[in-house]
Each structure stands twice: as C-alpha cells, then as structure tokens.
Amino acid sequence: QVMAVRDIRAEGSRGRHTTTHRQLFMLPSGAMIIDTPGMRELGLFDADESITIGFPKIETLLEQCRFRDCTHRSEPGCAILEALADGSLAEEEWQLYREQKRETRYVEDRSAYLREKRATGKQIALFSRHHSKKR
C-alpha cells in the first residue's frame, strides 16, 4: 500500500478525495501515474507545434492536398485520402492525429474563454471601484 484510499461512493460511482499532495509513481513497466488531488482534468497548452513534430508524414501530406480548405473527407486530390487508400498512411495514425488536433482546439478555445472572462471581470471591478468613488 503506497497511499491511503477511500471507498467509491454508491451514488454516481465516483471516488472520494483522500490524498492531499501531488505525487508521481513510476511503475515497473515504465508507465507513470500522477496523483493530482482535486484536479478534474489535465490538458496540453500550445501543443500544436508538438503535434506537427510528432506527425511529420501527415503534415507533409496535408501540404500536398489539392485544395487549401480540404476537409480530408471526399475532395478529389486529397493526399490524406490517397495515402489512406494505398496504405502508406495507417488509419490509426490519422485518427490519433485528428484526436490530438481536436483536443488542442478544445483547450485553446477554453483558454481563450477563460482569459476573456477574467478580463471582463477586471473591467467590471475597475468600473465599480471608479463608480463608487464618485458617490
């Protein structure tokens, strides 16, 4: 036993917070587990460049598509569809690339929303302070 744990709640089958600090566990297989108490999700920020580096074959194919706004679904001259059809690009690799791009877009959109929300809150606070001083 490495850390204290508690039972899963009957309602909702969710865990109960027990740990109070972050900790990284190295498993014999080489895998890692991170205990991050209180965090509901982790995300990647500014990951677009890393995705480009991680999928060089796909990035090259994307540049070879006939149309700049290619959706890679049915367009003639789509290098991705051709590579999938001839087997030079594995379907699993393409799906992983798409999932990574989708996750990055989600994180960027959410980050932008939070920045805008924070800025709006600051503007409201400044306005309120300025307005209350006039009274």
The first five atom37 places (N, CA, C, CB, O) and aatype in JSON, in Angstrom:
{
  "aatype": [5, 19, 12, 0, 19, 1, 3, 9, 1, 0, 6, 7, 15, 1, 7, 1, 8, 16, 16, 16, 8, 1, 5, 10, 13, 12, 10, 14, 15, 7, 0, 12, 9, 9, 3, 16, 14, 7, 12, 1, 6, 10, 7, 10, 13, 3, 0, 3, 6, 15, 9, 16, 9, 7, 13, 14, 11, 9, 6, 16, 10, 10, 6, 5, 4, 1, 13, 1, 3, 4, 16, 8, 1, 15, 6, 14, 7, 4, 0, 9, 10, 6, 0, 10, 0, 3, 7, 15, 10, 0, 6, 6, 6, 17, 5, 10, 18, 1, 6, 5, 11, 1, 6, 16, 1, 18, 19, 6, 3, 1, 15, 0, 18, 10, 1, 6, 11, 1, 0, 16, 7, 11, 5, 9, 0, 10, 13, 15, 1, 8, 8, 15, 11, 11, 1],
  "atom_mask": [
    [1, 1, 1, 1, 1],
    [1, 1, 1, 1, 1],
    [1, 1, 1, 1, 1],
    [1, 1, 1, 1, 1],
    [1, 1, 1, 1, 1],
    [1, 1, 1, 1, 1],
    [1, 1, 1, 1, 1],
    [1, 1, 1, 1, 1],
    [1, 1, 1, 1, 1],
    [1, 1, 1, 1, 1],
    [1, 1, 1, 1, 1],
    [1, 1, 1, 0, 1],
    [1, 1, 1, 1, 1],
    [1, 1, 1, 1, 1],
    [1, 1, 1, 0, 1],
    [1, 1, 1, 1, 1],
    [1, 1, 1, 1, 1],
    [1, 1, 1, 1, 1],
    [1, 1, 1, 1, 1],
    [1, 1, 1, 1, 1],
    [1, 1, 1, 1, 1],
    [1, 1, 1, 1, 1],
    [1, 1, 1, 1, 1],
    [1, 1, 1, 1, 1],
    [1, 1, 1, 1, 1],
    [1, 1, 1, 1, 1],
    [1, 1, 1, 1, 1],
    [1, 1, 1, 1, 1],
    [1, 1, 1, 1, 1],
    [1, 1, 1, 0, 1],
    [1, 1, 1, 1, 1],
    [1, 1, 1, 1, 1],
    [1, 1, 1, 1, 1],
    [1, 1, 1, 1, 1],
    [1, 1, 1, 1, 1],
    [1, 1, 1, 1, 1],
    [1, 1, 1, 1, 1],
    [1, 1, 1, 0, 1],
    [1, 1, 1, 1, 1],
    [1, 1, 1, 1, 1],
    [1, 1, 1, 1, 1],
    [1, 1, 1, 1, 1],
    [1, 1, 1, 0, 1],
    [1, 1, 1, 1, 1],
    [1, 1, 1, 1, 1],
    [1, 1, 1, 1, 1],
    [1, 1, 1, 1, 1],
    [1, 1, 1, 1, 1],
    [1, 1, 1, 1, 1],
    [1, 1, 1, 1, 1],
    [1, 1, 1, 1, 1],
    [1, 1, 1, 1, 1],
    [1, 1, 1, 1, 1],
    [1, 1, 1, 0, 1],
    [1, 1, 1, 1, 1],
    [1, 1, 1, 1, 1],
    [1, 1, 1, 1, 1],
    [1, 1, 1, 1, 1],
    [1, 1, 1, 1, 1],
    [1, 1, 1, 1, 1],
    [1, 1, 1, 1, 1],
    [1, 1, 1, 1, 1],
    [1, 1, 1, 1, 1],
    [1, 1, 1, 1, 1],
    [1, 1, 1, 1, 1],
    [1, 1, 1, 1, 1],
    [1, 1, 1, 1, 1],
    [1, 1, 1, 1, 1],
    [1, 1, 1, 1, 1],
    [1, 1, 1, 1, 1],
    [1, 1, 1, 1, 1],
    [1, 1, 1, 1, 1],
    [1, 1, 1, 1, 1],
    [1, 1, 1, 1, 1],
    [1, 1, 1, 1, 1],
    [1, 1, 1, 1, 1],
    [1, 1, 1, 0, 1],
    [1, 1, 1, 1, 1],
    [1, 1, 1, 1, 1],
    [1, 1, 1, 1, 1],
    [1, 1, 1, 1, 1],
    [1, 1, 1, 1, 1],
    [1, 1, 1, 1, 1],
    [1, 1, 1, 1, 1],
    [1, 1, 1, 1, 1],
    [1, 1, 1, 1, 1],
    [1, 1, 1, 0, 1],
    [1, 1, 1, 1, 1],
    [1, 1, 1, 1, 1],
    [1, 1, 1, 1, 1],
    [1, 1, 1, 1, 1],
    [1, 1, 1, 1, 1],
    [1, 1, 1, 1, 1],
    [1, 1, 1, 1, 1],
    [1, 1, 1, 1, 1],
    [1, 1, 1, 1, 1],
    [1, 1, 1, 1, 1],
    [1, 1, 1, 1, 1],
    [1, 1, 1, 1, 1],
    [1, 1, 1, 1, 1],
    [1, 1, 1, 1, 1],
    [1, 1, 1, 1, 1],
    [1, 1, 1, 1, 1],
    [1, 1, 1, 1, 1],
    [1, 1, 1, 1, 1],
    [1, 1, 1, 1, 1],
    [1, 1, 1, 1, 1],
    [1, 1, 1, 1, 1],
    [1, 1, 1, 1, 1],
    [1, 1, 1, 1, 1],
    [1, 1, 1, 1, 1],
    [1, 1, 1, 1, 1],
    [1, 1, 1, 1, 1],
    [1, 1, 1, 1, 1],
    [1, 1, 1, 1, 1],
    [1, 1, 1, 1, 1],
    [1, 1, 1, 1, 1],
    [1, 1, 1, 1, 1],
    [1, 1, 1, 1, 1],
    [1, 1, 1, 1, 1],
    [1, 1, 1, 0, 1],
    [1, 1, 1, 1, 1],
    [1, 1, 1, 1, 1],
    [1, 1, 1, 1, 1],
    [1, 1, 1, 1, 1],
    [1, 1, 1, 1, 1],
    [1, 1, 1, 1, 1],
    [1, 1, 1, 1, 1],
    [1, 1, 1, 1, 1],
    [1, 1, 1, 1, 1],
    [1, 1, 1, 1, 1],
    [1, 1, 1, 1, 1],
    [1, 1, 1, 1, 1],
    [1, 1, 1, 1, 1],
    [1, 1, 1, 1, 1]
  ],
  "atom_positions": [
    [[0.85, -1.19, 0.0], [0.0, 0.0, 0.0], [0.89, 1.24, 0.0], [-0.96, 0.01, 1.23], [1.73, 1.41, 0.88]],
    [[0.69, 2.09, -1.0], [1.51, 3.27, -1.16], [0.82, 4.5, -0.6], [1.85, 3.48, -2.62], [1.46, 5.33, 0.04]],
    [[-0.49, 4.63, -0.84], [-1.25, 5.8, -0.39], [-2.58, 5.34, 0.17], [-1.45, 6.81, -1.54], [-3.12, 4.3, -0.23]],
    [[-3.11, 6.13, 1.08], [-4.43, 5.84, 1.64], [-5.49, 6.07, 0.57], [-4.71, 6.71, 2.9], [-5.4, 7.01, -0.21]],
    [[-6.49, 5.2, 0.55], [-7.62, 5.36, -0.38], [-8.92, 5.2, 0.39], [-7.54, 4.33, -1.54], [-8.95, 4.67, 1.5]],
    [[-10.0, 5.67, -0.22], [-11.33, 5.51, 0.38], [-12.23, 4.79, -0.6], [-11.94, 6.89, 0.77], [-11.89, 4.61, -1.77]],
    [[-13.38, 4.36, -0.1], [-14.34, 3.63, -0.93], [-14.93, 4.53, -2.01], [-15.45, 3.05, -0.07], [-14.94, 5.75, -1.89]],
    [[-15.42, 3.89, -3.05], [-16.16, 4.57, -4.12], [-17.57, 4.83, -3.59], [-16.19, 3.71, -5.46], [-18.18, 3.97, -2.95]],
    [[-18.08, 6.03, -3.86], [-19.45, 6.35, -3.43], [-20.45, 5.5, -4.19], [-19.75, 7.86, -3.65], [-20.3, 5.26, -5.39]],
    [[-21.49, 5.04, -3.49], [-22.54, 4.24, -4.13], [-23.29, 5.06, -5.16], [-23.52, 3.69, -3.07], [-23.56, 4.59, -6.27]],
    [[-23.63, 6.31, -4.81], [-24.34, 7.17, -5.75], [-23.34, 7.79, -6.72], [-25.14, 8.27, -5.01], [-22.44, 8.53, -6.3]],
    [[-23.49, 7.5, -7.99], [-22.63, 8.07, -9.01], [-21.33, 7.32, -9.24], [0.0, 0.0, 0.0], [-20.61, 7.63, -10.2]],
    [[-21.0, 6.37, -8.41], [-19.78, 5.57, -8.56], [-18.53, 6.42, -8.71], [-19.9, 4.65, -9.77], [-17.63, 6.1, -9.49]],
    [[-18.46, 7.51, -7.96], [-17.3, 8.39, -8.03], [-16.44, 8.21, -6.79], [-17.73, 9.87, -8.16], [-16.92, 7.81, -5.72]],
    [[-15.17, 8.5, -6.95], [-14.25, 8.36, -5.83], [-14.4, 9.5, -4.83], [0.0, 0.0, 0.0], [-15.11, 10.47, -5.08]],
    [[-13.73, 9.35, -3.7], [-13.73, 10.39, -2.67], [-12.31, 10.9, -2.53], [-14.27, 9.84, -1.31], [-11.35, 10.13, -2.57]],
    [[-12.18, 12.21, -2.37], [-10.84, 12.79, -2.2], [-10.2, 12.26, -0.92], [-10.9, 14.34, -2.18], [-10.8, 12.3, 0.15]],
    [[-8.99, 11.77, -1.06], [-8.26, 11.25, 0.09], [-6.88, 11.87, 0.18], [-8.16, 9.73, 0.03], [-6.47, 12.34, 1.24]],
    [[-6.17, 11.88, -0.94], [-4.8, 12.38, -0.94], [-4.78, 13.9, -0.88], [-4.04, 11.88, -2.17], [-5.75, 14.56, -1.27]],
    [[-3.67, 14.44, -0.4], [-3.58, 15.89, -0.21], [-2.38, 16.52, -0.91], [-3.5, 16.2, 1.26], [-2.17, 17.73, -0.8]],
    [[-1.61, 15.73, -1.64], [-0.44, 16.27, -2.33], [-0.26, 15.54, -3.66], [0.83, 16.14, -1.46], [-0.72, 14.42, -3.85]],
    [[0.44, 16.23, -4.59], [0.72, 15.61, -5.89], [1.87, 14.62, -5.73], [1.08, 16.7, -6.97], [2.8, 14.82, -4.94]],
    [[1.78, 13.55, -6.5], [2.86, 12.57, -6.46], [2.92, 11.8, -7.77], [2.69, 11.61, -5.27], [1.88, 11.44, -8.34]],
    [[4.14, 11.56, -8.24], [4.37, 10.79, -9.46], [4.84, 9.4, -9.06], [5.41, 11.49, -10.39], [5.76, 9.25, -8.26]],
    [[4.2, 8.38, -9.63], [4.56, 7.0, -9.35], [5.12, 6.36, -10.62], [3.35, 6.2, -8.82], [4.49, 6.4, -11.67]],
    [[6.31, 5.78, -10.51], [6.91, 5.05, -11.62], [6.59, 3.58, -11.43], [8.47, 5.29, -11.69], [6.88, 3.01, -10.38]],
    [[5.99, 2.96, -12.42], [5.66, 1.55, -12.35], [6.78, 0.71, -12.95], [4.33, 1.27, -13.08], [7.54, 1.22, -13.78]],
    [[6.9, -0.55, -12.55], [7.97, -1.4, -13.09], [7.95, -1.48, -14.62], [7.85, -2.79, -12.52], [9.0, -1.68, -15.23]],
    [[6.79, -1.33, -15.23], [6.68, -1.41, -16.69], [7.24, -0.17, -17.38], [5.24, -1.61, -17.1], [7.41, -0.17, -18.6]],
    [[7.52, 0.9, -16.61], [7.98, 2.14, -17.19], [6.87, 3.17, -17.31], [0.0, 0.0, 0.0], [7.12, 4.35, -17.57]],
    [[5.63, 2.73, -17.11], [4.49, 3.66, -17.14], [4.54, 4.54, -15.9], [3.13, 2.88, -17.21], [5.15, 4.19, -14.89]],
    [[3.89, 5.68, -15.98], [3.84, 6.61, -14.86], [2.38, 6.93, -14.52], [4.62, 7.91, -15.17], [1.53, 7.0, -15.41]],
    [[2.12, 7.11, -13.25], [0.8, 7.52, -12.77], [1.02, 8.77, -11.92], [0.08, 6.37, -11.96], [1.9, 8.81, -11.07]],
    [[0.19, 9.78, -12.17], [0.29, 11.01, -11.4], [-0.98, 11.15, -10.57], [0.51, 12.25, -12.33], [-2.08, 11.14, -11.11]],
    [[-0.82, 11.27, -9.27], [-1.95, 11.56, -8.39], [-2.02, 13.08, -8.25], [-1.8, 10.85, -6.98], [-1.1, 13.7, -7.74]],
    [[-3.11, 13.65, -8.71], [-3.3, 15.1, -8.65], [-4.6, 15.39, -7.92], [-3.31, 15.74, -10.09], [-5.62, 15.63, -8.56]],
    [[-4.59, 15.38, -6.59], [-5.83, 15.56, -5.83], [-6.51, 16.89, -6.15], [-5.54, 15.49, -4.35], [-5.88, 17.94, -6.19]],
    [[-7.81, 16.8, -6.38], [-8.6, 17.99, -6.63], [-8.65, 18.41, -8.08], [0.0, 0.0, 0.0], [-9.49, 19.24, -8.45]],
    [[-7.79, 17.88, -8.93], [-7.81, 18.24, -10.34], [-8.74, 17.3, -11.08], [-6.38, 18.18, -10.96], [-8.65, 16.08, -10.96]],
    [[-9.63, 17.88, -11.85], [-10.6, 17.07, -12.59], [-10.11, 16.73, -13.99], [-11.93, 17.81, -12.68], [-10.54, 15.73, -14.56]],
    [[-9.22, 17.53, -14.55], [-8.71, 17.25, -15.88], [-7.36, 17.9, -16.09], [-9.69, 17.72, -16.95], [-7.03, 18.89, -15.44]],
    [[-6.61, 17.34, -16.98], [-5.32, 17.88, -17.38], [-5.4, 18.16, -18.88], [-4.14, 16.91, -17.03], [-6.09, 17.45, -19.61]],
    [[-4.7, 19.16, -19.33], [-4.72, 19.47, -20.75], [-3.36, 19.96, -21.22], [0.0, 0.0, 0.0], [-2.49, 20.3, -20.41]],
    [[-3.2, 20.0, -22.51], [-1.96, 20.48, -23.12], [-2.18, 21.9, -23.63], [-1.5, 19.56, -24.26], [-3.2, 22.19, -24.24]],
    [[-1.22, 22.77, -23.38], [-1.3, 24.13, -23.88], [-0.2, 24.33, -24.91], [-1.17, 25.16, -22.72], [0.91, 23.84, -24.74]],
    [[-0.52, 25.06, -25.96], [0.43, 25.32, -27.04], [1.02, 24.01, -27.59], [1.56, 26.23, -26.56], [2.22, 23.91, -27.81]],
    [[0.15, 23.04, -27.81], [0.61, 21.72, -28.25], [0.68, 21.59, -29.77], [-0.3, 20.66, -27.7], [1.19, 20.58, -30.27]],
    [[0.19, 22.57, -30.51], [0.13, 22.46, -31.97], [1.49, 22.16, -32.59], [-0.42, 23.74, -32.56], [1.6, 21.32, -33.49]],
    [[2.52, 22.84, -32.12], [3.87, 22.61, -32.67], [4.34, 21.19, -32.39], [4.86, 23.63, -32.07], [4.97, 20.56, -33.24]],
    [[4.04, 20.69, -31.2], [4.45, 19.32, -30.86], [3.72, 18.3, -31.72], [4.18, 19.04, -29.38], [4.3, 17.28, -32.09]],
    [[2.46, 18.57, -32.03], [1.71, 17.66, -32.91], [2.34, 17.65, -34.29], [0.22, 18.07, -32.99], [2.48, 16.59, -34.91]],
    [[2.71, 18.82, -34.78], [3.37, 18.92, -36.09], [4.66, 18.1, -36.1], [3.66, 20.4, -36.43], [4.93, 17.37, -37.06]],
    [[5.44, 18.22, -35.05], [6.71, 17.48, -34.96], [6.45, 15.98, -34.83], [7.54, 17.98, -33.76], [7.2, 15.17, -35.38]],
    [[5.39, 15.61, -34.11], [5.09, 14.2, -33.87], [4.49, 13.46, -35.05], [0.0, 0.0, 0.0], [4.51, 12.23, -35.09]],
    [[3.96, 14.2, -36.01], [3.32, 13.57, -37.17], [3.86, 14.18, -38.47], [1.78, 13.75, -37.09], [3.09, 14.75, -39.25]],
    [[5.16, 14.06, -38.72], [5.74, 14.71, -39.91], [5.16, 14.18, -41.23], [7.25, 14.51, -39.92], [4.97, 14.96, -42.17]],
    [[4.87, 12.89, -41.31], [4.32, 12.32, -42.54], [2.96, 12.96, -42.85], [4.17, 10.78, -42.41], [2.69, 13.31, -44.0]],
    [[2.12, 13.12, -41.84], [0.79, 13.7, -42.05], [0.92, 15.17, -42.43], [-0.07, 13.55, -40.78], [0.2, 15.65, -43.31]],
    [[1.8, 15.89, -41.77], [1.99, 17.31, -42.09], [2.43, 17.49, -43.55], [3.02, 17.95, -41.14], [1.99, 18.41, -44.22]],
    [[3.3, 16.59, -44.02], [3.75, 16.65, -45.41], [2.58, 16.36, -46.35], [4.89, 15.64, -45.66], [2.41, 17.05, -47.36]],
    [[1.78, 15.35, -46.03], [0.62, 15.02, -46.85], [-0.37, 16.18, -46.9], [-0.06, 13.76, -46.32], [-0.93, 16.47, -47.96]],
    [[-0.59, 16.84, -45.78], [-1.54, 17.95, -45.74], [-1.14, 19.06, -46.71], [-1.63, 18.52, -44.32], [-2.0, 19.69, -47.32]],
    [[0.16, 19.28, -46.85], [0.65, 20.3, -47.78], [0.44, 19.91, -49.24], [2.13, 20.56, -47.53], [0.46, 20.76, -50.12]],
    [[0.25, 18.61, -49.49], [0.1, 18.11, -50.85], [-1.36, 18.05, -51.32], [0.72, 16.74, -50.96], [-1.62, 17.73, -52.47]],
    [[-2.3, 18.35, -50.44], [-3.71, 18.32, -50.83], [-3.97, 19.36, -51.92], [-4.63, 18.58, -49.61], [-3.37, 20.43, -51.93]],
    [[-4.86, 19.02, -52.82], [-5.16, 19.88, -53.96], [-5.78, 21.21, -53.54], [-6.11, 19.16, -54.91], [-5.47, 22.25, -54.11]],
    [[-6.65, 21.17, -52.52], [-7.33, 22.37, -52.05], [-6.85, 22.76, -50.66], [-8.85, 22.16, -52.05], [-6.67, 21.9, -49.8]],
    [[-6.64, 24.06, -50.43], [-6.17, 24.55, -49.12], [-7.2, 24.31, -48.01], [-5.85, 26.05, -49.2], [-6.84, 24.12, -46.85]],
    [[-8.5, 24.32, -48.38], [-9.55, 24.13, -47.37], [-10.06, 22.68, -47.36], [-10.71, 25.09, -47.63], [-11.22, 22.43, -47.01]],
    [[-9.21, 21.75, -47.73], [-9.57, 20.33, -47.82], [-10.03, 19.83, -46.44], [-8.37, 19.49, -48.34], [-9.37, 20.08, -45.43]],
    [[-11.14, 19.11, -46.42], [-11.64, 18.54, -45.16], [-11.16, 17.11, -44.98], [-13.18, 18.59, -45.13], [-11.35, 16.51, -43.92]],
    [[-10.53, 16.56, -46.01], [-9.97, 15.2, -45.98], [-11.08, 14.16, -45.79], [-8.92, 15.07, -44.86], [-10.9, 13.15, -45.12]],
    [[-12.23, 14.45, -46.41], [-13.36, 13.51, -46.33], [-13.74, 12.96, -47.7], [-14.57, 14.19, -45.69], [-13.97, 11.76, -47.85]],
    [[-13.81, 13.84, -48.72], [-14.25, 13.36, -50.03], [-13.71, 14.17, -51.2], [-15.76, 13.37, -50.08], [-14.07, 13.89, -52.35]],
    [[-12.86, 15.14, -50.96], [-12.37, 16.01, -52.02], [-11.44, 15.26, -52.98], [-11.63, 17.21, -51.42], [-10.64, 14.42, -52.57]],
    [[-11.57, 15.57, -54.28], [-10.62, 14.99, -55.24], [-9.24, 15.61, -55.02], [-11.1, 15.21, -56.72], [-9.13, 16.8, -54.75]],
    [[-8.22, 14.81, -55.15], [-6.86, 15.32, -54.98], [-6.44, 15.45, -53.52], [0.0, 0.0, 0.0], [-5.46, 16.13, -53.22]],
    [[-7.16, 14.79, -52.62], [-6.79, 14.83, -51.19], [-5.66, 13.83, -50.95], [-8.03, 14.51, -50.27], [-5.84, 12.63, -51.13]],
    [[-4.52, 14.33, -50.55], [-3.34, 13.48, -50.31], [-3.56, 12.54, -49.13], [-2.11, 14.35, -50.06], [-3.04, 11.42, -49.13]],
    [[-4.32, 12.97, -48.15], [-4.6, 12.12, -46.98], [-5.43, 10.91, -47.41], [-5.34, 12.93, -45.86], [-5.1, 9.78, -47.09]],
    [[-6.52, 11.17, -48.15], [-7.37, 10.07, -48.6], [-6.62, 9.1, -49.51], [-8.6, 10.62, -49.33], [-6.81, 7.89, -49.42]],
    [[-5.76, 9.64, -50.37], [-4.96, 8.78, -51.24], [-4.0, 7.91, -50.44], [-4.18, 9.63, -52.25], [-3.84, 6.73, -50.72]],
    [[-3.37, 8.5, -49.43], [-2.42, 7.75, -48.59], [-3.15, 6.69, -47.76], [-1.64, 8.71, -47.66], [-2.62, 5.59, -47.55]],
    [[-4.35, 7.01, -47.3], [-5.14, 6.02, -46.56], [-5.53, 4.87, -47.48], [-6.41, 6.67, -45.94], [-5.49, 3.7, -47.09]],
    [[-5.92, 5.21, -48.72], [-6.35, 4.19, -49.68], [-5.2, 3.27, -50.11], [-6.95, 4.85, -50.91], [-5.4, 2.07, -50.27]],
    [[-4.01, 3.83, -50.3], [-2.9, 2.99, -50.76], [-2.11, 2.36, -49.6], [-1.96, 3.81, -51.63], [-1.15, 1.62, -49.83]],
    [[-2.5, 2.66, -48.37], [-1.87, 2.03, -47.21], [-0.61, 2.7, -46.73], [0.0, 0.0, 0.0], [0.02, 2.22, -45.78]],
    [[-0.2, 3.8, -47.35], [1.02, 4.47, -46.91], [0.79, 5.3, -45.63], [1.56, 5.38, -48.03], [1.74, 5.74, -44.98]],
    [[-0.47, 5.49, -45.28], [-0.84, 6.13, -44.01], [-1.82, 5.23, -43.3], [-1.44, 7.57, -44.24], [-2.87, 4.89, -43.85]],
    [[-1.48, 4.83, -42.08], [-2.36, 3.95, -41.31], [-3.55, 4.74, -40.77], [-1.58, 3.29, -40.14], [-3.41, 5.88, -40.33]],
    [[-4.72, 4.12, -40.82], [-5.95, 4.74, -40.31], [-5.78, 5.13, -38.84], [-7.15, 3.78, -40.48], [-6.25, 6.19, -38.42]],
    [[-5.12, 4.29, -38.06], [-4.92, 4.56, -36.63], [-4.1, 5.82, -36.41], [-4.24, 3.37, -35.94], [-4.39, 6.61, -35.52]],
    [[-3.07, 6.01, -37.25], [-2.22, 7.2, -37.13], [-3.03, 8.46, -37.46], [-0.98, 7.09, -38.06], [-2.91, 9.48, -36.78]],
    [[-3.83, 8.39, -38.51], [-4.66, 9.52, -38.91], [-5.67, 9.87, -37.82], [-5.38, 9.22, -40.22], [-5.89, 11.04, -37.51]],
    [[-6.3, 8.84, -37.24], [-7.28, 9.07, -36.18], [-6.62, 9.69, -34.95], [-7.99, 7.75, -35.79], [-7.18, 10.59, -34.32]],
    [[-5.43, 9.22, -34.59], [-4.71, 9.78, -33.45], [-4.36, 11.24, -33.69], [-3.43, 8.96, -33.17], [-4.49, 12.08, -32.8]],
    [[-3.9, 11.54, -34.9], [-3.59, 12.93, -35.27], [-4.83, 13.81, -35.11], [-3.05, 13.01, -36.72], [-4.77, 14.89, -34.52]],
    [[-5.95, 13.34, -35.65], [-7.2, 14.11, -35.58], [-7.64, 14.33, -34.13], [-8.31, 13.4, -36.37], [-8.09, 15.42, -33.77]],
    [[-7.51, 13.31, -33.3], [-7.88, 13.43, -31.88], [-7.0, 14.46, -31.18], [-7.76, 12.06, -31.17], [-7.48, 15.27, -30.39]],
    [[-5.69, 14.43, -31.47], [-4.77, 15.39, -30.86], [-5.11, 16.81, -31.29], [-3.31, 15.06, -31.24], [-5.11, 17.73, -30.46]],
    [[-5.41, 17.0, -32.56], [-5.78, 18.33, -33.06], [-7.09, 18.81, -32.42], [-5.93, 18.3, -34.6], [-7.2, 19.97, -32.03]],
    [[-8.06, 17.91, -32.31], [-9.35, 18.26, -31.71], [-9.16, 18.67, -30.24], [-10.33, 17.07, -31.81], [-9.74, 19.66, -29.8]],
    [[-8.36, 17.92, -29.51], [-8.09, 18.23, -28.09], [-7.39, 19.59, -27.97], [-7.22, 17.12, -27.44], [-7.72, 20.38, -27.08]],
    [[-6.44, 19.85, -28.85], [-5.72, 21.13, -28.81], [-6.67, 22.3, -29.09], [-4.58, 21.13, -29.84], [-6.61, 23.32, -28.41]],
    [[-7.56, 22.13, -30.07], [-8.55, 23.19, -30.36], [-9.45, 23.44, -29.16], [-9.41, 22.8, -31.59], [-9.74, 24.59, -28.83]],
    [[-9.89, 22.37, -28.5], [-10.76, 22.48, -27.33], [-10.05, 23.27, -26.23], [-11.18, 21.08, -26.82], [-10.63, 24.18, -25.64]],
    [[-8.81, 22.91, -25.95], [-8.05, 23.58, -24.89], [-7.84, 25.05, -25.23], [-6.69, 22.89, -24.67], [-7.99, 25.92, -24.37]],
    [[-7.5, 25.34, -26.49], [-7.28, 26.73, -26.9], [-8.57, 27.54, -26.79], [-6.75, 26.78, -28.34], [-8.54, 28.68, -26.32]],
    [[-9.69, 26.96, -27.23], [-10.98, 27.66, -27.13], [-11.35, 27.93, -25.68], [-12.09, 26.85, -27.82], [-11.8, 29.02, -25.33]],
    [[-11.14, 26.94, -24.85], [-11.48, 27.08, -23.43], [-10.56, 28.1, -22.76], [-11.37, 25.73, -22.72], [-11.02, 28.9, -21.94]],
    [[-9.29, 28.08, -23.11], [-8.34, 29.04, -22.54], [-8.71, 30.46, -22.94], [-6.91, 28.71, -23.0], [-8.66, 31.38, -22.13]],
    [[-9.09, 30.63, -24.21], [-9.49, 31.96, -24.69], [-10.72, 32.44, -23.94], [-9.76, 31.95, -26.21], [-10.81, 33.6, -23.55]],
    [[-11.68, 31.54, -23.73], [-12.89, 31.88, -22.98], [-12.54, 32.34, -21.57], [-13.85, 30.68, -22.93], [-13.06, 33.34, -21.09]],
    [[-11.67, 31.6, -20.9], [-11.3, 31.95, -19.53], [-10.55, 33.27, -19.46], [-10.44, 30.84, -18.91], [-10.75, 34.05, -18.53]],
    [[-9.67, 33.54, -20.45], [-8.96, 34.82, -20.5], [-9.95, 35.98, -20.67], [-7.93, 34.84, -21.64], [-9.84, 37.0, -20.0]],
    [[-10.92, 35.8, -21.58], [-11.92, 36.84, -21.81], [-12.77, 37.06, -20.57], [-12.81, 36.46, -23.0], [-13.08, 38.2, -20.21]],
    [[-13.14, 35.98, -19.91], [-13.95, 36.08, -18.69], [-13.2, 36.83, -17.6], [-14.35, 34.67, -18.2], [-13.77, 37.67, -16.91]],
    [[-11.92, 36.52, -17.44], [-11.09, 37.19, -16.45], [-10.96, 38.68, -16.77], [-9.7, 36.53, -16.38], [-11.05, 39.52, -15.87]],
    [[-10.73, 39.0, -18.04], [-10.6, 40.41, -18.45], [-11.9, 41.17, -18.22], [-10.19, 40.5, -19.93], [-11.87, 42.31, -17.76]],
    [[-13.02, 40.55, -18.52], [-14.32, 41.19, -18.29], [-14.52, 41.44, -16.81], [-15.47, 40.32, -18.86], [-15.0, 42.5, -16.41]],
    [[-14.16, 40.47, -15.98], [-14.28, 40.63, -14.53], [-13.44, 41.79, -14.02], [0.0, 0.0, 0.0], [-13.88, 42.54, -13.15]],
    [[-12.24, 41.93, -14.56], [-11.37, 43.05, -14.16], [-11.98, 44.38, -14.58], [-9.97, 42.89, -14.78], [-11.94, 45.35, -13.81]],
    [[-12.55, 44.44, -15.79], [-13.17, 45.68, -16.25], [-14.35, 46.06, -15.37], [-13.63, 45.53, -17.7], [-14.53, 47.23, -15.03]],
    [[-15.15, 45.08, -15.0], [-16.3, 45.34, -14.12], [-15.83, 45.83, -12.76], [-17.16, 44.07, -13.96], [-16.41, 46.76, -12.2]],
    [[-14.8, 45.2, -12.22], [-14.28, 45.62, -10.91], [-13.74, 47.04, -10.98], [-13.17, 44.65, -10.44], [-14.0, 47.84, -10.07]],
    [[-12.99, 47.38, -12.03], [-12.47, 48.74, -12.18], [-13.61, 49.75, -12.31], [-11.55, 48.83, -13.39], [-13.57, 50.82, -11.69]],
    [[-14.61, 49.42, -13.11], [-15.76, 50.3, -13.28], [-16.47, 50.51, -11.94], [-16.73, 49.73, -14.33], [-16.82, 51.63, -11.59]],
    [[-16.68, 49.43, -11.2], [-17.36, 49.51, -9.91], [-16.59, 50.37, -8.93], [-17.57, 48.12, -9.33], [-17.18, 51.2, -8.23]],
    [[-15.27, 50.2, -8.86], [-14.45, 51.0, -7.95], [-14.51, 52.46, -8.35], [-13.0, 50.5, -7.94], [-14.67, 53.34, -7.5]],
    [[-14.37, 52.73, -9.62], [-14.4, 54.11, -10.11], [-15.78, 54.73, -9.84], [-14.07, 54.16, -11.63], [-15.88, 55.88, -9.41]],
    [[-16.82, 53.98, -10.1], [-18.19, 54.49, -9.92], [-18.5, 54.72, -8.44], [-19.21, 53.53, -10.53], [-19.17, 55.69, -8.1]],
    [[-18.03, 53.85, -7.57], [-18.31, 54.0, -6.13], [-17.54, 55.18, -5.52], [-17.95, 52.71, -5.38], [-18.0, 55.74, -4.53]],
    [[-16.4, 55.57, -6.09], [-15.63, 56.72, -5.6], [-16.34, 58.01, -5.91], [-14.24, 56.73, -6.2], [-16.17, 58.99, -5.18]],
    [[-17.14, 58.04, -6.97], [-17.86, 59.26, -7.36], [-19.01, 59.57, -6.41], [-18.39, 59.13, -8.78], [-19.47, 60.71, -6.35]],
    [[-19.47, 58.58, -5.68], [-20.64, 58.78, -4.78], [-20.24, 59.46, -3.54], [-21.3, 57.47, -4.44], [-21.08, 59.71, -2.67]]
  ]
}
